[in-house]
Amino acid sequence: MIEIGHKIRKARLLKGYNQEYIASKLGISQEAYSKIESNKSNISYSRLDTISQLLDITIEEILNIDEKGPIFNNIADQQHHFAFNNGIENERKLYEHIITEKDKRIELLEKMLNQNIT
């Protein structure tokens, strides 16, 4: 079973946030936040609730993360989709979707940038 800090880390990475971002939102140092993720400091329910809000997932979703891990997507402020992996094929499909959506955003941003330059 994965400890809570590692579950938080997994959720943060899947959201694409770095430790510095979450730490700044919590009003703590990156080092203090790192201790949470590495299970070197205890986490209060209140702190866990705040982290779950920053990650836009529920505490229950964090607690249910297991070794197979959840995949969720919150690209372009879409409603997030949360699915527990029932096999590598589902995970691959979800990652492909995430990559496709990011590619679309990059293309849009490049178009916007080129319009501003010309």
Beta strands, then each sheet from edge to edge (+ up, - down):
strand 1: 70-73
strand 2: 81-84
sheet 1: 1+ 2-
end
